[in-house]
Amino acid sequence: MELSVHNQPQPSPNQERFPLSLLCLTLGAFAIGMTEFIIMGLLPNVAHDLSVTIPQAGQLITSYALGVAVGAPLLTVLTHRMPQKKLLVLLMAIFIAGNAFSAIAPTYFLLIGARIVTALAHGTFLGVGSLIASRLVRPDKRAGAVSMVLAGLTVANIIGVPFGTFIGQQLGWRSSFGAITILGLISLLGIIRFIPVIRQDQPSSLVQEFRSLIHPQVLLMLLTGAFGCASLFSMFTYLTPALEMISGYKEHEVTWILVLFGIGVTLGNLVGGKLADWRLMPSLIINFAVLGIILAVLTFTLHNAVLAVITVFVWGVAAFGIMPGVQVRILNLAHKAPLLASTSSHSALNLGNASGAYLGGLVITYAGLPNVPWLAAGLALLGCGGAILSYSIERRGKKQTD
């Protein structure tokens, strides 16, 4: 699924700045980010309303992550030749329907089903949206346009998730999904109205895409990224209960801690990107090691209200600092046919999300909530091991060719 970058028409004066159509894609990414993360701030509310335990409610994160893992490569293959604008409309319609049903789902299992449906659109929307964004602006502004779309996910952590959590705590958790549905509708209308129909080149064959995907180094980095996400979600899924039950914060206070975490996430993305441009693999290895140390420290600082907040902020920086490096590494390794590998990275990362949320629930059940940071630290160190192995294989290969 490639967009032509050759023989492009000269941009109109309106394209000198980021066009309104780009904001429609960013809004879609923002809504997707809210959907993925909002449930974490509302976990106790959902558990109480649906009469399930906190670990059971945590499986709502697992189900969404599994939906992304299955939906991203599946929809990429099935819609390989569909025009991008039509595909975006289809994906946003799926997203809206899933969130609308989440808002009215009467039972726990129906809510899980709604989350899975919503998640099907996640990875492919971000991939296709990034491709279209690169054609909506001048060639020298493509990277900024793609970053602007993906920034919707980051901004969702800073503004969307805390705001949605506040709405859910005041008006009921279902209202949060209602608000996301409205955002999806606005994005859909914007896509229909403002996104132009863009000519596509002949897409690369699925055989080429599959060969890039199954390259051993690509698979190793997908696994490494999955460990990183498992580390993040094993703790983040249960952060609200931990801050309330261990650190002693009240429900409304947790919202502001989530805002601070979101700021840390944004800084992590920026710093991680710069470090990846500087020394990709060494910086990634160090970042994983630092992440494991911070999570181990969180085990102790959770018992002190002030130190807990400081550690959560630093953890946000470290956790999302690894993401740009992992993505760049995968794209570099699969540069000849990157679409399926890039889309599948969302699958691998969300399998990590699902595994982390599930394993965190097991730790709570059998060892107690205070021990979840130890699990997260161990998973981060496994990611560090994967990055070291990948770097070692690469250096060994270079020595043999010299």
N, C-alpha and C positions, 0 to 999 in steps of 0.2 A: 504494500500500500504506500506508494511513493508519490510525492508531488514534484512536478517538474521544477527544476531550478534553472533551466536553460531558456534563452530567448524570452525572458520575462518582459512584459510591457513596462515602460517607465512609470513609476508611481505618480499618481495625481497629487496635487498640492495637499489634499486631505490625508495622504499617506505619509507626509513628512513627519507628522506626529503619530503616535499610536492611535489607530482608528477606533471608533465606537464598537465596531464588530469584535475587536480584540477584548474589549471590556466584557462583552457577552460571554466569551469563552472563560475569562477570568472568574466571572460570577458563577459559571457552571462548576469550575474547579473549587471555588469557595464553598458552594453548596455540598459538593462531594466530600470535601474535607470536614465540614460540619457533621455530615451523616456518619462518617467513619468514626469520629472521635466523641461525638456528643453523648453517647450512651455511657461513657466512663464517668462523667460528672453526675449522671442521674442514676447510677447503678443501685444505690440504696432505695431510691424512690420506685424504680421499676420492680425491684425485688419485692418490696412491700406490697405494691399494688397488685402484682400478679401472683402473690403468695408463693414465691420461690426463694431459695437461699441466694446469698451473694455469689458463690461460685456458679450456681445455675444461671443467674443473670449474666455472669461473665461470659457464658457461652453465646450470648447475643453478639459479642465482639468476634468470637470464634466463627460463628456462622457467616458473618459479613466477610471476614477475611477469606473463608473458603469459597464464598461466592465470587470474590475477586479472582482468586487463584484459578478457578474453573472458567470463569467468564472471559477473562482477558485473552488467553490463547484461543479459546473456542470461537469467540466472536471475531477475532482477527482472521481466523481461517475461513469462517462462514461468510464474512463480509469483505473478503479480500479484494473483490472487484466492484464493490458498491461505491458510487460517488460519495465523496466525503461529507458534503452538506446533508445529503439524505441520511447518511449514517449517523451524523451528529443529532439530527432530529429524532431518529429512532432511539438512540441511546438515552437522550434526555427524557423521552416519553417513558421509557422503561424506568428510569430513575424517579420520575414524578409519581408513577403508579405505585412503585414500591414504598415510597415515603408516605403517600396518601393512605395506603393500607396499614402501614406501621402505626399511623395516628389513630386508627380505629380498631386495630387487631384486638379481639376480645380475650385471647388466651396466649399463654407463653409460646406454645408451639406455632401458632399462626403468626406471631410476631417474628419468630425465627425465620419462618418461610418468607415473610415480607422483607426481612433484612437480606436474605439470600438473593431475592429478585432484584432489590435495589443495587446490590453489589455487582451484578452482572455487567452493568454499564461502566463501572469505575475505571478499570485499566485502559479499555479501548477508547473511552472518551478522552482521557488525558493524552494518550498517544496520538490520536487523530487530531485533537485540538491543538497539540503542539506543532504538528505538521502544517495545519492550516495557518496557524499564527505566523509561521515563518514565511508565508506567501502574502500576508496582508500588509507587509511593510517593505521598505527598501532592503536590498541585500545586506547592507552594513548594519541593519537594525534587527536582523533575524534572531540573534542570540538573546537580545533584550526582550523581544516579543515572546519567545518561548519561555523565558524566565518569568515574564509578567503573568503568563497563564498559570505556570506552576506555583507562582507566589500566592495564588488563590488558596492553595492548600495550607501554606504557612500562615497567612493572614487569618484563615479559619481557626487556627489554634489560638491566636492572640485575641481576636475579637469574637468570632463566631461561636466557638465552643463555650467560653464563659458567658456570653450573652444568651446563648441557647440554654445553658444550664440554669441561668437565672430565671428565664421564662418558665422552664420546666419545674423549677422549685416553687415558683409563685403560682402558676396556673395549671400545674400538672405536667408530667413528662410527655403526654401526648401532644400538648400544644407546641413543644419543640419540633416535633416531626411535621406538624402543620405549618410552622414557619419555614422549615426547609422546603416543603412542597411549594410554597408560594415563591421562594427564591428560584426553584427549578422552573416554575412556569414563566417567570420573568426572563430567565436565561433562554428558555425555549423560544419565546416570542422574539427575543433579540436575535437569536440564531436564524430564525425564519426570515426576519425582516432585514437584517444587516449583513449576514455572511454571504458573500458572493459565490456563485458557482465557479469553481476553479478547475481548469483543465488538468488532467492527470496524465502522466507518462505511463507507459506499459509497466505494470508492477513486476518486481522481481519474482521469480518462481518460488513456490512453496518449498520445493526441494532445496533450493539455495538457502532459504530462510531456515529450514530444519537442520541443514548441515552446520550452519553457524551456531544454532542453538545447542547442538549436542557436542560441540567442541569441548574436550575435557576441562580446559581452563575456564571456559564460560560456565560450565556446570559447577565447577569448584567455587567460582565467585558468586553464583546464584545461591549456593549453600551457605557461603560465608555471610552474604547479605541476610539470608533467612535467620541465621543465628543472631545477627545484630537486631533484627526486628523482634525475634522471640524474646531477647533480653529486654527490649523496650516495653513490649506489651505484657510480659509477665508481671511487671511492676506497675506500669501505667494503668492497666485495666483495674487494678485494685488500689490505686493511689487515693481516691476519695475516701473509701472506708479506712485506709491506713491513717490518713491525716485526721479523720474524725475520732477513730477508736484508739489510736496509739499516741498521736501528737496532741490530741485534745481540742482540735479546732471545731468550731460550729459550722453548720452546713453552709451558711452564707459567706463565711470566711474562706472556705475552700475555693469558691469562685475566683477570688482575687489571687489565690496561689496558682490556680490554673492559668490566669492571665500572665503571671510572672514566668511560669513554665513555658508559655507560648513565646514570650520574649526571648527566653533562653534558646528555644527551638529555632527562632529566626536568626539569632546570632550564630548558632551552630551551623545552619545552612550556609551563611555567608563565609564564616571562617573555614568550614570544611571545603567549600568550593575553592577558596584561595590556596589552601594547603594542597588540594588535589592538583591544582595547576602547577604548584611549585615542585613537590616530590610526591607523586601519587601513592605508591605502595608503602614507602617508609612512613608517611604521615598517617596512612590508614592503619597500619600495624600499631603505631604509638597510640592512636585515638582509641582503638579497641582496648588496649591495655589500660589506658587511663579510665575508660568507661567502666571496666571491671572493678577498678580500685574505688571509684566514686560510689558504685552500687554497694560494695562491701561496707564502706563508711556509712551509707544510708541506713544500714541495719542498726547502727548505734545512734545516729543523729535523729532518727524518727521519734525517739523518746524525749527529745528536747524541742519545744515548739519553734524557737528561733533558728536553731541549727538545722532543723528539718527543712524549713523554707529555703535556706541558703543552699543546702545540698540538692534539693529538688531543682533549683534554678541551674546550678552547675551541671547537674545530670542532664537537663534539657539541652544544654549547649553541646555536651559530649555525645549524647545519643544521636542527635540529628547531624552532628559533624561528620559522621561516617557515611551518610546517605549520598552526598554528591560524589564522593570517591568511589563508592560501589557502583553507582550508575555510570560514571565515566569509564571505569575499568571494563564493565560489561560491553559498553559501546565500542571501546577500543579493540577488544578481543573479537567482536562480531562485526567489524566495520564493513565487510563486503556485502552483507545482507542483514542489517541490524534490526529490522522491524519486529520479527517474531521474538528475537532475544530480548529486545527492549520491552516489548509487551509482556513477555514471560517473566521479566524481572519483577513486575508488579505481582505476578502469580507467586513467585518464590518468596518475595518479601511478605506477602499476605499469608502464605502458609506459615511463615515465621510468626506473624501476628497471631494466627489461630493457635499455633502450638504454644506460644508463650502464654496466652490467656488461659488455655486449657491446663498447662502445667502449673501456672500460678494458682488455679482453683484447686488442683490436687494438693499442693503444698499447704494451702489454707485448711483443707479438710483434714490432712493427716499430721501436719506439723505446726499449724497456726499462722495467722497473718504476719506476725513479726519476722518470720523466716523467709518471706517472699524475696526480699532484696538479695539474699544469698543465692537463690536460684538465678535471679537476673544477672548477678555478677559472674556466675559460672558459665552462663550462656554467652556473655560478652567475651569471656576468655576463650571459649570454643571458636567464636568468630575471629579472634586474634590468631588462633592457631591456623585457621583456614587461610587468612591473609598471608601469614608467614610461609605456608606451604606453597601458595600460588606464586609468591615473589621468588621463592627458592627455585621452583621449577623454571621460571622465566630466566633467571640468572644462569642456571645450569645450561639451558638451551643456548644462551648467547655465548657462553664459554666454548661450547662444542662447535659453534659455527665460526668462531674466531680462528 
